[in-house]
Structure formats: C-alpha cells, structure tokens
C-alpha cells in the first residue's frame, strides 16, 4: 500500500516592501524620516511597529533631521521624500549632507510605471538625475524586483568613506510587486595608509623645527579625536583647526591648541607662516571663501595631507597626500613617530570672560551659554556672522561636542539638532542659530515638541542677515537690499507650535533664561536680542 506525502506548504510571497524592511532591520536602521505624499502611500501603509516613522513638516527639514541623526549614531539615515517636488524642496540639505559627508539613503516616490510615458501628474522626469551631482549613487531601478538590491547598494555606497547621501527613485506600484529577499552583507570601511608615504611623513615630522597639524572634521567624524590628541602630544606640534570645519576634532582648551584658520588665502598663509611643516588631517588643503594670494603654496612650507577623500587628495595644489581613513592612519603615525626633543609649543591664550552690557554683546551671550551647558550637551550651530565670537569665548571639548554645516547653505542646523537629539541618547542638544537662519527651517520645532526632545534653540536676533552685513563691508559695497529682518517674534512662532519660549532683551535676564530653557522637560526656545553690530569676518579688500 503506497502512501502519499502531503503537498509542500508554499512560501509566503515576499514583496518589494517586505524585502526593503528586512534590509532596514539588518542594517540597524530604526527610524525613517519623511514627509508623506500620495506616491509614497503603499510604502507607508501598515507601518511596522519596530521601525519608527519620524514626521517632519517640510522636506529640507526631514533631510536635515536625518543628517543630524546619522552623525549622532554613525549609521546611515533613511529618508522618504515625495516625488520630484519633494526632492526639489530637499535639495539644499541634500547638498549640505554631501558637503558634510553624512551617510544618507534617500528614497522618493515616483508615479506608476504604466503611466510614466504619459507624463502623469507628480511624475518625475529623469528622476535619478535630479539630485546629482550631490549624491554618490542615484538610480531608478529598471524593474520593480530590483528595488531592494538598489537600496542595499545605496546603503553600502553611503557608508563607504568618504560617506555621503545616495538616492533611489521608486514607482508607486513597485512596493507590492513580488521579489526575492536580499541578504545584507558586511562591507569593510577602513582603508589603511601606504607605508612608504607614512615613512616620508614621519621623516618630515622628525626633521621639522616648527610643525603644525591642521585638523578637520574627518577626525571627529571617524571618532578619532583621542588618537589625534596622542599624535599631537607625541609630535609636539601646534594644532590648528581647518577653515570652516563643521566638527570639533581637537579639544580647544588643550595647551597645544593654536586656534582657527581663516578661509582667506592671505590670512591663512600668515597664520601658518612660522611653520616649516604643515600636516592637514581630515580636511581639504584648504577651503577658501574669498580670493587672494596663498603664499602657503609658494614652496617655503612642506605640506602633507591625510584624507579619506580621493577627490580632496586630487585637487590639493601642493605637497603629498595620503589617502586613508583616520583611525588606521593615525594609529600607524602614532606607532612610527619617534620621540622628539622639540619644545612643546604654547597654544592660544583664552581671553578674560566678557562683561555684561545692554544692548547684549554677542560674546557675553555666548560665554554665558557655554557656562550654562552641561558636560554631555552638544552644540549645533548656524550663526555664521557670530562664529568668530563663538570660537573666541566658547571652547569646545572635542569629540561629539560641536556640529555645523559644511556647505554654507542655511536651513540645516535646526532640523539637524532635532535629529541629533533623537540619536544621541544623552545630554541636551543646543541649537545656536541666527534669526535669518532660523526662518529657513523653523517648522522643525514642531517635531521636537511632539517628541518631547531635549532640544534648546537659542536664536541670536540681530534683526538681519549679519554675515551679509559683514561681507558688504569687506567687499566695500553699499546700499545692498534685503539684509534687514525687522519684526519677527520667535517666541510667538515657538508657542504657536507648542514650544516653550522666552525673549531676553537685557543682560540681567540672560542667566535665568538659560537655566529655564536648558532644564525644560522637552523642547525650548530662547530668543536673545543682541547688539546688531557685526564684526568683520575677513580683512577688508585693499
């Protein structure tokens, strides 16, 4: 008598959406940042409990939040935008993420494949070209079943140094299409330096009489600040911060800390004039903002560079570049460096504490904020006209203490502070921002309020675009329109989104306002009416 085996149970159909969420879990992505639209609804339907959807009220803010979150966690931020219009709204902060070297996987909805030839409403023409060249990888997959593999590739590329954003356009009808699951893989991300090049650098350091190290954001990004300190101390070199560094890569109270380099070729060259060797680590050589003669490149100074960015190495105009990630390079350098008999150079001397006055001087406002912040608090800054004052009176502690945008584009730091607070899990996130900058992304406050995040926004209100006032003086141009911003009440704007707010117009009110805002259970805003006088960011043109 024969027996019949029961029919095998059919496997459940795996959809593009199933495979995508499987990848997100495998990559450790626990939050998706988005602002929903109709072309994203199939992705958003029946949202899983183990992945959090973080709603922002505008696409640029959403990308800024994901950027801050990615920098805080060290893992790629995942963003979901709405078709071409949403990508267009987000482009400013996509550009900033590219300059920040922040790993992001950005997805955007697209119209259904069947009606794309008809130029349907909300379709994006040549969608993958739209965010270029400010994404490392961009694609609209040829077939629905290719979407998970495209997202996997986007993640690997985003996380590979130099990190950056990537983009995948996904038609609305792809999410329910059957596909095969994609298994997440381990891809190494560290790149060791060439030993011969390192020997040349070590010899140059050994022979140097007055070496300088110029540290940039790549050191903090690699979480290698402690290593950087060990190298500086063993080399007995002065330490400068690269122009427009978006992070703090060296403790600014360290006795070897020399100061901040200008983005003016002439001023930078003058600052480094006494050094016979300059080693740039984790930064370009150099980021300039105004034109001028860069005497540093005239041949009198030996220049070395360590960078994880081959493009930055390729455009360096002088000296030798070593392409490597920071930890392997600094570890090898520390091991190879001989002891030196050079005297340890003296660093900068901090100025005395500024005094209170009315109207409120910016230096007093910033010094008081520095004194009020806790040891685990972090500063996210977007007040470019006040950055020289901040660098003077707000020394940062080093690793994970300071963030700003590398792009120069406004609208990043307020949403980035929200994402930072979501990702850090300790201390308070303080967003220091100008009144002009705040108006680019004020709606990000709403997300902070809804999630009761430990975020305090300090708005330095000088009723105008202070940086532009300064540049108009430097460039000696007059009667420039559009620089004044009278009549904005940030406390009312904050309260309209449910955020605690207070305005400070007298020095006697400042300390209590900081105590209130920094201890508030949830998001808070402090508007400080500061002296409208703005110092020159650069020397005037001859």
C-alpha positions, 0 to 999 in steps of 0.5 A: 500500500503506497502512501502519499506525502502531503503537498509542500506548504508554499512560501509566503510571497515576499514583496518589494516592501517586505524585502526593503524592511528586512534590509532596514532591520539588518542594517540597524536602521530604526527610524525613517524620516519623511514627509508623506505624499500620495506616491509614497502611500503603499510604502507607508501603509501598515507601518511596522511597529519596530521601525519608527516613522519620524514626521517632519513638516517640510522636506529640507527639514526631514533631510536635515533631521536625518543628517543630524541623526546619522552623525549622532549614531554613525549609521546611515539615515533613511529618508522618504521624500515625495516625488520630484517636488519633494526632492526639489524642496530637499535639495539644499540639505541634500547638498549640505549632507554631501558637503558634510559627508553624512551617510544618507539613503534617500528614497522618493516616490515616483508615479506608476510605471504604466503611466510614466510615458504619459507624463502623469501628474507628480511624475518625475522626469529623469528622476535619478538625475535630479539630485546629482551631482550631490549624491554618490549613487542615484538610480531608478531601478529598471524593474520593480524586483530590483528595488531592494538590491538598489537600496542595499547598494545605496546603503553600502555606497553611503557608508563607504568613506568618504560617506555621503547621501545616495538616492533611489527613485521608486514607482508607486506600484513597485512596493507590492510587486513580488521579489526575492529577499536580499541578504545584507552583507558586511562591507569593510570601511577602513582603508589603511595608509601606504607605508612608504608615504607614512615613512616620508611623513614621519621623516618630515615630522622628525626633521621639522623645527616648527610643525603644525597639524591642521585638523578637520572634521574627518577626525571627529567624524571617524571618532578619532579625536583621542588618537589625534590628541596622542599624535599631537602630544607625541609630535609636539606640534601646534594644532590648528583647526581647518577653515570652516570645519563643521566638527570639533576634532581637537579639544580647544582648551588643550595647551597645544591648541593654536586656534582657527584658520581663516578661509582667506588665502592671505590670512591663512598663509600668515597664520601658518607662516612660522611653520616649516611643516604643515600636516592637514588631517581630515580636511581639504588643503584648504577651503577658501571663501574669498580670493587672494594670494596663498603664499602657503603654496609658494614652496617655503612650507612642506605640506602633507595631507591625510584624507579619506577623500580621493577627490580632496587628495586630487585637487590639493595644489601642493605637497603629498597626500595620503589617502586613508581613513583616520583611525588606521592612519593615525594609529600607524603615525602614532606607532612610527613617530619617534620621540622628539626633543622639540619644545612643546609649543604654547597654544592660544591664550583664552581671553578674560570672560566678557562683561555684561552690557545692554544692548547684549554683546554677542560674546557675553551671550555666548560665554554665558551659554557655554557656562550654562551647558552641561558636560554631555550637551552638544552644540549645533550651530548656524550663526555664521556672522557670530562664529568668530565670537563663538570660537573666541569665548566658547571652547569646545571639548572635542569629540561629539561636542560641536556640529555645523554645516559644511556647505554654507547653505542655511536651513540645516542646523535646526532640523539637524539638532532635532535629529541629533537629539533623537540619536544621541541618547544623552545630554541636551542638544543646543541649537545656536542659530541666527534669526535669518537662519532660523526662518529657513527651517523653523517648522522643525520645532514642531517635531521636537515638541511632539517628541518631547526632545531635549532640544534648546534653540537659542536664536541670536536676533540681530534683526538681519542677515549679519554675515551679509552685513559683514561681507558688504563691508569687506567687499566695500559695497553699499546700499545692498537690499534685503539684509534687514529682518525687522519684526519677527517674534520667535517666541510667538512662532515657538508657542504657536507650535507648542514650544516653550519660549522666552525673549531676553532683551537685557543682560540681567535676564540672560542667566535665568533664561538659560537655566529655564530653557536648558532644564525644560522637560522637552523642547525650548526656545530662547530668543536673545536680542543682541547688539546688531553690530557685526564684526568683520569676518575677513580683512577688508579688500585693499 
